[in-house]
Structure formats: structure tokens, C-alpha cells
Amino acid sequence: MESSQNKNAMMWLPLIVVCIAQVGTSGDNSVLSMSTNEFISKLGASMDQVQLANIVYSLLAGALMVFGGMLGIAKGFKRVFMAGAALCAAGEALAVIS
């Protein structure tokens, strides 16, 4: 009985992870929307370019979430997670250096 409950609880884990990732993406979109004036004044972007960046970011994040899930099914979730964590660490290191 207990293993059945654990199995049912683990079944919801991927959905919870995707929901948390979506909240993070929404937060990133909020920051992009709030910094619109800075993009226009400092970078010379037009309002159309800022809106395009906002739309493309959301679509790309959603597509990569689906791709990551499918890759996890094909290659193994732990392996894909470790590769994603390494890629994230490399990106953060590059951001610090720049």
C-alpha cells in the first residue's frame, strides 16, 4: 500500500517541476516588461523589438521545457538534469566573467 502511494506521489513530480519552471519564466517576462524604457533609451530598441523579444522568450522557454522532458524520457532524467546543471553553471560563469 505504501509503495503505491509513493508511486502516485512521484507521478506528479514532473508536473510540479514544469509548473515551477513556468513561474520562473513568468518572472523573467515581468522583468523584461518593466525594463522596456531602459531597452529603448539605452540600447535604441523600438517598441516592436521589445515586444518581439518578450514573445520569443516565452515561446522558446516553453519549447525547451518540452524538449527537455522528451530528452529526459529518451536519455534518462538524471543524465539530462546533470547536463543541464553543468550548462547552467557554465552560463553563470560566463556571465560573471563578462
Distance bins in CASP14 RR format, pairs under 12 A and 6 or more apart:
PFRMAT RR
TARGET T0000
AUTHOR 0000-0000-0000
RMODE 2
METHOD distances of the structure
MODEL  1
1 7 0 0 0 0 0 1 0 0 0 0 0
1 8 0 0 0 0 0 1 0 0 0 0 0
2 8 0 0 0 0 0 1 0 0 0 0 0
2 9 0 0 0 0 0 1 0 0 0 0 0
3 9 0 0 0 0 0 1 0 0 0 0 0
3 10 0 0 0 0 0 1 0 0 0 0 0
4 10 0 0 0 0 0 1 0 0 0 0 0
4 11 0 0 0 0 0 1 0 0 0 0 0
5 11 0 0 0 0 0 1 0 0 0 0 0
5 12 0 0 0 0 0 1 0 0 0 0 0
6 12 0 0 0 0 0 1 0 0 0 0 0
6 13 0 0 0 0 0 1 0 0 0 0 0
7 13 0 0 0 0 0 1 0 0 0 0 0
9 15 0 0 0 0 0 1 0 0 0 0 0
9 16 0 0 0 0 0 1 0 0 0 0 0
10 16 0 0 0 0 0 1 0 0 0 0 0
10 17 0 0 0 0 0 1 0 0 0 0 0
10 77 0 0 0 0 0 1 0 0 0 0 0
12 18 0 0 0 0 0 1 0 0 0 0 0
12 19 0 0 0 0 1 0 0 0 0 0 0
13 19 0 0 0 0 0 1 0 0 0 0 0
13 20 0 0 0 0 0 1 0 0 0 0 0
13 77 0 0 0 0 1 0 0 0 0 0 0
14 20 0 0 0 0 0 1 0 0 0 0 0
14 21 0 0 0 0 0 1 0 0 0 0 0
14 65 0 0 0 0 0 1 0 0 0 0 0
14 66 0 0 0 0 0 1 0 0 0 0 0
14 68 0 0 0 0 0 1 0 0 0 0 0
14 69 1 0 0 1 0 0 0 0 0 0 0
14 70 0 0 0 0 0 1 0 0 0 0 0
14 72 0 0 0 0 1 0 0 0 0 0 0
14 73 0 0 0 0 1 0 0 0 0 0 0
14 77 0 0 0 0 1 0 0 0 0 0 0
14 80 0 0 0 0 0 1 0 0 0 0 0
14 81 0 0 0 0 0 1 0 0 0 0 0
15 21 0 0 0 0 0 1 0 0 0 0 0
15 22 0 0 0 0 0 1 0 0 0 0 0
15 65 0 0 0 0 0 1 0 0 0 0 0
15 69 0 0 0 0 0 1 0 0 0 0 0
16 22 0 0 0 0 0 1 0 0 0 0 0
16 23 0 0 0 0 0 1 0 0 0 0 0
17 23 0 0 0 0 0 1 0 0 0 0 0
17 24 0 0 0 0 0 1 0 0 0 0 0
17 65 0 0 0 0 1 0 0 0 0 0 0
17 68 0 0 0 0 0 1 0 0 0 0 0
17 69 0 0 0 0 1 0 0 0 0 0 0
17 72 0 0 0 0 0 1 0 0 0 0 0
17 77 0 0 0 0 1 0 0 0 0 0 0
17 81 0 0 0 0 1 0 0 0 0 0 0
18 24 0 0 0 0 0 1 0 0 0 0 0
18 25 0 0 0 0 0 1 0 0 0 0 0
18 61 0 0 0 0 0 1 0 0 0 0 0
18 62 0 0 0 0 1 0 0 0 0 0 0
18 64 0 0 0 0 0 1 0 0 0 0 0
18 65 1 0 1 0 0 0 0 0 0 0 0
18 66 0 0 0 0 1 0 0 0 0 0 0
18 68 0 0 0 0 1 0 0 0 0 0 0
18 69 0 0 0 0 1 0 0 0 0 0 0
19 25 0 0 0 0 0 1 0 0 0 0 0
19 26 0 0 0 0 0 1 0 0 0 0 0
19 65 0 0 0 0 0 1 0 0 0 0 0
20 26 0 0 0 0 0 1 0 0 0 0 0
20 27 0 0 0 0 0 1 0 0 0 0 0
20 65 0 0 0 0 0 1 0 0 0 0 0
21 27 0 0 0 0 0 1 0 0 0 0 0
21 28 0 0 0 0 0 1 0 0 0 0 0
21 61 1 0 0 1 0 0 0 0 0 0 0
21 62 0 0 0 0 1 0 0 0 0 0 0
21 64 0 0 0 0 1 0 0 0 0 0 0
21 65 1 0 1 0 0 0 0 0 0 0 0
21 66 0 0 0 0 0 1 0 0 0 0 0
21 68 0 0 0 0 0 1 0 0 0 0 0
21 69 0 0 0 0 0 1 0 0 0 0 0
22 28 0 0 0 0 0 1 0 0 0 0 0
22 29 0 0 0 0 0 1 0 0 0 0 0
22 58 0 0 0 0 1 0 0 0 0 0 0
22 61 0 0 0 0 1 0 0 0 0 0 0
22 62 0 0 0 0 1 0 0 0 0 0 0
22 64 0 0 0 0 0 1 0 0 0 0 0
22 65 1 0 0 1 0 0 0 0 0 0 0
22 66 0 0 0 0 0 1 0 0 0 0 0
23 29 0 0 0 0 0 1 0 0 0 0 0
23 30 0 0 0 0 0 1 0 0 0 0 0
23 61 0 0 0 0 0 1 0 0 0 0 0
24 30 0 0 0 0 1 0 0 0 0 0 0
24 31 0 0 0 0 0 1 0 0 0 0 0
24 57 0 0 0 0 0 1 0 0 0 0 0
24 58 0 0 0 0 0 1 0 0 0 0 0
24 61 0 0 0 0 1 0 0 0 0 0 0
24 62 0 0 0 0 0 1 0 0 0 0 0
24 65 0 0 0 0 0 1 0 0 0 0 0
25 31 0 0 0 0 0 1 0 0 0 0 0
25 32 0 0 0 0 0 1 0 0 0 0 0
25 54 0 0 0 0 0 1 0 0 0 0 0
25 57 1 0 0 1 0 0 0 0 0 0 0
25 58 1 0 0 1 0 0 0 0 0 0 0
25 59 0 0 0 0 0 1 0 0 0 0 0
25 60 0 0 0 0 1 0 0 0 0 0 0
25 61 1 0 1 0 0 0 0 0 0 0 0
25 62 1 0 0 1 0 0 0 0 0 0 0
25 63 0 0 0 0 0 1 0 0 0 0 0
25 64 0 0 0 0 1 0 0 0 0 0 0
25 65 0 0 0 0 1 0 0 0 0 0 0
26 32 0 0 0 0 0 1 0 0 0 0 0
26 33 0 0 0 0 0 1 0 0 0 0 0
26 54 0 0 0 0 0 1 0 0 0 0 0
26 57 0 0 0 0 0 1 0 0 0 0 0
26 58 0 0 0 0 1 0 0 0 0 0 0
26 61 0 0 0 0 1 0 0 0 0 0 0
26 62 0 0 0 0 0 1 0 0 0 0 0
27 33 0 0 0 0 1 0 0 0 0 0 0
27 34 0 0 0 0 1 0 0 0 0 0 0
27 54 0 0 0 0 0 1 0 0 0 0 0
27 57 0 0 0 0 0 1 0 0 0 0 0
27 58 0 0 0 0 0 1 0 0 0 0 0
27 61 0 0 0 0 0 1 0 0 0 0 0
28 34 0 0 0 0 0 1 0 0 0 0 0
28 35 0 0 0 0 0 1 0 0 0 0 0
28 53 0 0 0 0 0 1 0 0 0 0 0
28 54 0 0 0 0 1 0 0 0 0 0 0
28 57 1 0 0 1 0 0 0 0 0 0 0
28 58 0 0 0 0 1 0 0 0 0 0 0
28 60 0 0 0 0 0 1 0 0 0 0 0
28 61 1 0 0 1 0 0 0 0 0 0 0
28 62 0 0 0 0 0 1 0 0 0 0 0
29 35 0 0 0 0 0 1 0 0 0 0 0
29 36 0 0 0 0 0 1 0 0 0 0 0
29 50 0 0 0 0 0 1 0 0 0 0 0
29 51 0 0 0 0 0 1 0 0 0 0 0
29 53 0 0 0 0 1 0 0 0 0 0 0
29 54 1 0 0 1 0 0 0 0 0 0 0
29 55 0 0 0 0 1 0 0 0 0 0 0
29 56 0 0 0 0 0 1 0 0 0 0 0
29 57 1 0 0 1 0 0 0 0 0 0 0
29 58 1 0 0 1 0 0 0 0 0 0 0
29 59 0 0 0 0 0 1 0 0 0 0 0
29 60 0 0 0 0 0 1 0 0 0 0 0
29 61 0 0 0 0 1 0 0 0 0 0 0
29 62 0 0 0 0 0 1 0 0 0 0 0
30 36 0 0 0 0 0 1 0 0 0 0 0
30 54 0 0 0 0 0 1 0 0 0 0 0
30 57 0 0 0 0 0 1 0 0 0 0 0
30 58 0 0 0 0 0 1 0 0 0 0 0
31 38 0 0 0 0 0 1 0 0 0 0 0
31 39 0 0 0 0 0 1 0 0 0 0 0
31 53 0 0 0 0 0 1 0 0 0 0 0
31 54 0 0 0 0 0 1 0 0 0 0 0
31 57 0 0 0 0 0 1 0 0 0 0 0
32 38 0 0 0 0 0 1 0 0 0 0 0
32 39 0 0 0 0 1 0 0 0 0 0 0
32 45 0 0 0 0 0 1 0 0 0 0 0
32 49 0 0 0 0 0 1 0 0 0 0 0
32 50 1 0 0 1 0 0 0 0 0 0 0
32 51 0 0 0 0 1 0 0 0 0 0 0
32 52 0 0 0 0 0 1 0 0 0 0 0
32 53 1 0 0 1 0 0 0 0 0 0 0
32 54 1 0 1 0 0 0 0 0 0 0 0
32 55 0 0 0 0 0 1 0 0 0 0 0
32 56 0 0 0 0 0 1 0 0 0 0 0
32 57 1 0 0 1 0 0 0 0 0 0 0
32 58 0 0 0 0 1 0 0 0 0 0 0
32 61 0 0 0 0 0 1 0 0 0 0 0
33 39 0 0 0 0 0 1 0 0 0 0 0
33 47 0 0 0 0 0 1 0 0 0 0 0
33 50 0 0 0 0 1 0 0 0 0 0 0
33 51 0 0 0 0 1 0 0 0 0 0 0
33 53 0 0 0 0 0 1 0 0 0 0 0
33 54 1 0 0 1 0 0 0 0 0 0 0
33 55 0 0 0 0 0 1 0 0 0 0 0
33 57 0 0 0 0 0 1 0 0 0 0 0
33 58 0 0 0 0 0 1 0 0 0 0 0
34 50 0 0 0 0 0 1 0 0 0 0 0
34 54 0 0 0 0 0 1 0 0 0 0 0
35 41 0 0 0 0 0 1 0 0 0 0 0
35 42 0 0 0 0 1 0 0 0 0 0 0
35 43 0 0 0 0 0 1 0 0 0 0 0
35 45 0 0 0 0 0 1 0 0 0 0 0
35 50 0 0 0 0 1 0 0 0 0 0 0
35 53 0 0 0 0 0 1 0 0 0 0 0
35 54 0 0 0 0 0 1 0 0 0 0 0
36 42 0 0 0 0 0 1 0 0 0 0 0
36 43 0 0 0 0 0 1 0 0 0 0 0
36 44 0 0 0 0 0 1 0 0 0 0 0
36 45 0 0 0 0 1 0 0 0 0 0 0
36 46 0 0 0 0 0 1 0 0 0 0 0
36 47 1 0 0 1 0 0 0 0 0 0 0
36 48 0 0 0 0 0 1 0 0 0 0 0
36 49 0 0 0 0 0 1 0 0 0 0 0
36 50 1 0 1 0 0 0 0 0 0 0 0
36 51 0 0 0 0 1 0 0 0 0 0 0
36 53 0 0 0 0 1 0 0 0 0 0 0
36 54 0 0 0 0 1 0 0 0 0 0 0
37 43 0 0 0 0 0 1 0 0 0 0 0
37 44 0 0 0 0 0 1 0 0 0 0 0
37 45 0 0 0 0 0 1 0 0 0 0 0
37 47 0 0 0 0 0 1 0 0 0 0 0
37 50 0 0 0 0 1 0 0 0 0 0 0
38 44 0 0 0 0 0 1 0 0 0 0 0
38 45 0 0 0 0 1 0 0 0 0 0 0
38 50 0 0 0 0 1 0 0 0 0 0 0
39 45 1 0 1 0 0 0 0 0 0 0 0
39 46 0 0 0 0 1 0 0 0 0 0 0
39 47 0 0 0 0 1 0 0 0 0 0 0
39 48 0 0 0 0 0 1 0 0 0 0 0
39 49 1 0 0 1 0 0 0 0 0 0 0
39 50 1 0 1 0 0 0 0 0 0 0 0
39 51 0 0 0 0 0 1 0 0 0 0 0
39 52 0 0 0 0 0 1 0 0 0 0 0
39 53 1 0 0 1 0 0 0 0 0 0 0
39 54 0 0 0 0 0 1 0 0 0 0 0
40 46 1 0 0 1 0 0 0 0 0 0 0
40 47 1 0 0 1 0 0 0 0 0 0 0
40 48 0 0 0 0 0 1 0 0 0 0 0
40 49 0 0 0 0 1 0 0 0 0 0 0
40 50 1 0 0 1 0 0 0 0 0 0 0
40 51 0 0 0 0 0 1 0 0 0 0 0
40 53 0 0 0 0 0 1 0 0 0 0 0
41 50 0 0 0 0 0 1 0 0 0 0 0
42 50 0 0 0 0 0 1 0 0 0 0 0
43 49 0 0 0 0 1 0 0 0 0 0 0
43 50 0 0 0 0 1 0 0 0 0 0 0
43 53 0 0 0 0 0 1 0 0 0 0 0
44 50 0 0 0 0 1 0 0 0 0 0 0
45 51 0 0 0 0 1 0 0 0 0 0 0
45 52 0 0 0 0 1 0 0 0 0 0 0
45 53 1 0 0 1 0 0 0 0 0 0 0
45 54 0 0 0 0 0 1 0 0 0 0 0
46 52 0 0 0 0 1 0 0 0 0 0 0
46 53 0 0 0 0 0 1 0 0 0 0 0
47 53 0 0 0 0 0 1 0 0 0 0 0
47 54 0 0 0 0 0 1 0 0 0 0 0
48 54 0 0 0 0 0 1 0 0 0 0 0
48 55 0 0 0 0 0 1 0 0 0 0 0
49 55 0 0 0 0 0 1 0 0 0 0 0
49 56 0 0 0 0 0 1 0 0 0 0 0
50 56 0 0 0 0 0 1 0 0 0 0 0
50 57 0 0 0 0 0 1 0 0 0 0 0
51 57 0 0 0 0 0 1 0 0 0 0 0
51 58 0 0 0 0 0 1 0 0 0 0 0
52 58 0 0 0 0 0 1 0 0 0 0 0
52 59 0 0 0 0 0 1 0 0 0 0 0
52 60 0 0 0 0 0 1 0 0 0 0 0
53 59 0 0 0 0 0 1 0 0 0 0 0
53 60 0 0 0 0 0 1 0 0 0 0 0
54 60 0 0 0 0 0 1 0 0 0 0 0
54 61 0 0 0 0 0 1 0 0 0 0 0
55 61 0 0 0 0 0 1 0 0 0 0 0
55 62 0 0 0 0 0 1 0 0 0 0 0
56 62 0 0 0 0 0 1 0 0 0 0 0
56 63 0 0 0 0 0 1 0 0 0 0 0
56 64 0 0 0 0 0 1 0 0 0 0 0
57 63 0 0 0 0 0 1 0 0 0 0 0
57 64 0 0 0 0 0 1 0 0 0 0 0
58 64 0 0 0 0 0 1 0 0 0 0 0
58 65 0 0 0 0 0 1 0 0 0 0 0
59 65 0 0 0 0 0 1 0 0 0 0 0
59 66 0 0 0 0 0 1 0 0 0 0 0
60 66 0 0 0 0 0 1 0 0 0 0 0
60 67 0 0 0 0 0 1 0 0 0 0 0
61 67 0 0 0 0 0 1 0 0 0 0 0
61 68 0 0 0 0 0 1 0 0 0 0 0
62 68 0 0 0 0 1 0 0 0 0 0 0
62 69 0 0 0 0 0 1 0 0 0 0 0
63 69 0 0 0 0 0 1 0 0 0 0 0
63 70 0 0 0 0 0 1 0 0 0 0 0
64 70 0 0 0 0 0 1 0 0 0 0 0
64 71 0 0 0 0 1 0 0 0 0 0 0
64 80 0 0 0 0 0 1 0 0 0 0 0
64 84 0 0 0 0 0 1 0 0 0 0 0
64 87 0 0 0 0 0 1 0 0 0 0 0
65 71 0 0 0 0 0 1 0 0 0 0 0
65 72 0 0 0 0 0 1 0 0 0 0 0
66 72 0 0 0 0 0 1 0 0 0 0 0
66 73 0 0 0 0 0 1 0 0 0 0 0
67 73 0 0 0 0 0 1 0 0 0 0 0
67 74 0 0 0 0 0 1 0 0 0 0 0
67 75 0 0 0 0 0 1 0 0 0 0 0
67 80 0 0 0 0 0 1 0 0 0 0 0
67 84 0 0 0 0 0 1 0 0 0 0 0
68 74 0 0 0 0 1 0 0 0 0 0 0
68 75 0 0 0 0 1 0 0 0 0 0 0
68 76 0 0 0 0 0 1 0 0 0 0 0
68 77 0 0 0 0 1 0 0 0 0 0 0
68 79 0 0 0 0 0 1 0 0 0 0 0
68 80 1 0 0 1 0 0 0 0 0 0 0
68 81 0 0 0 0 1 0 0 0 0 0 0
68 83 0 0 0 0 1 0 0 0 0 0 0
68 84 0 0 0 0 1 0 0 0 0 0 0
68 87 0 0 0 0 0 1 0 0 0 0 0
69 75 0 0 0 0 1 0 0 0 0 0 0
69 76 0 0 0 0 1 0 0 0 0 0 0
69 77 1 0 0 1 0 0 0 0 0 0 0
69 80 1 0 0 1 0 0 0 0 0 0 0
69 81 0 0 0 0 0 1 0 0 0 0 0
69 84 0 0 0 0 0 1 0 0 0 0 0
70 76 0 0 0 0 0 1 0 0 0 0 0
70 77 0 0 0 0 0 1 0 0 0 0 0
70 80 0 0 0 0 1 0 0 0 0 0 0
71 77 0 0 0 0 1 0 0 0 0 0 0
71 79 0 0 0 0 1 0 0 0 0 0 0
71 80 1 0 1 0 0 0 0 0 0 0 0
71 81 0 0 0 0 0 1 0 0 0 0 0
71 83 0 0 0 0 1 0 0 0 0 0 0
71 84 0 0 0 0 1 0 0 0 0 0 0
72 78 0 0 0 0 1 0 0 0 0 0 0
72 79 1 0 0 1 0 0 0 0 0 0 0
72 80 1 0 1 0 0 0 0 0 0 0 0
72 81 0 0 0 0 1 0 0 0 0 0 0
72 82 0 0 0 0 0 1 0 0 0 0 0
72 83 0 0 0 0 1 0 0 0 0 0 0
72 84 0 0 0 0 0 1 0 0 0 0 0
73 79 0 0 0 0 0 1 0 0 0 0 0
73 80 0 0 0 0 1 0 0 0 0 0 0
74 80 0 0 0 0 1 0 0 0 0 0 0
75 81 0 0 0 0 0 1 0 0 0 0 0
75 82 0 0 0 0 0 1 0 0 0 0 0
75 83 0 0 0 0 1 0 0 0 0 0 0
75 84 0 0 0 0 0 1 0 0 0 0 0
76 82 0 0 0 0 1 0 0 0 0 0 0
76 83 0 0 0 0 0 1 0 0 0 0 0
77 83 0 0 0 0 0 1 0 0 0 0 0
77 84 0 0 0 0 0 1 0 0 0 0 0
78 84 0 0 0 0 0 1 0 0 0 0 0
78 85 0 0 0 0 0 1 0 0 0 0 0
79 85 0 0 0 0 0 1 0 0 0 0 0
79 86 0 0 0 0 0 1 0 0 0 0 0
80 86 0 0 0 0 0 1 0 0 0 0 0
80 87 0 0 0 0 0 1 0 0 0 0 0
81 87 0 0 0 0 0 1 0 0 0 0 0
81 88 0 0 0 0 0 1 0 0 0 0 0
82 88 0 0 0 0 0 1 0 0 0 0 0
82 89 0 0 0 0 0 1 0 0 0 0 0
83 89 0 0 0 0 0 1 0 0 0 0 0
83 90 0 0 0 0 0 1 0 0 0 0 0
84 90 0 0 0 0 1 0 0 0 0 0 0
84 91 0 0 0 0 0 1 0 0 0 0 0
84 92 0 0 0 0 0 1 0 0 0 0 0
85 91 0 0 0 0 0 1 0 0 0 0 0
85 92 0 0 0 0 0 1 0 0 0 0 0
86 92 0 0 0 0 0 1 0 0 0 0 0
86 93 0 0 0 0 0 1 0 0 0 0 0
87 93 0 0 0 0 0 1 0 0 0 0 0
87 94 0 0 0 0 0 1 0 0 0 0 0
88 94 0 0 0 0 0 1 0 0 0 0 0
88 95 0 0 0 0 0 1 0 0 0 0 0
89 95 0 0 0 0 0 1 0 0 0 0 0
89 96 0 0 0 0 0 1 0 0 0 0 0
90 96 0 0 0 0 0 1 0 0 0 0 0
90 97 0 0 0 0 0 1 0 0 0 0 0
91 97 0 0 0 0 1 0 0 0 0 0 0
91 98 0 0 0 0 1 0 0 0 0 0 0
92 98 0 0 0 0 0 1 0 0 0 0 0
END
